[in-house]
């Protein structure tokens, strides 16, 4: 695997999670330029063989791709919900800071 930013091959995995039945999501980082990006891996069924000879070309089944897309969309929705909750929490904390006596409100120097 090459870095999408600098094309280097010195890559490390920062985090791995099972995000679906046959899906593993990973966060990767380039050791050369520091670029970070997500990847997803799907487990495919074995390629058909007869008497030990593989035949046909490798192809990911459409159901696996659909499952991966569904898992990615669910992860996006979950991240969006968490971000909204954090934004509300930050707004509440800012309001509370505005009411602290002697502090002159949020951002006062």
PyMOL commands that set and color helices and strands:
alter all, ss='L'
color gray80, all
select helices_A, chain A and resi 62-98
alter helices_A, ss='H'
color red, helices_A
select strands_A, chain A and resi 11-20+23-30+36-42+49-50+53-54
alter strands_A, ss='S'
color yellow, strands_A
deselect
rebuild
show_as cartoon
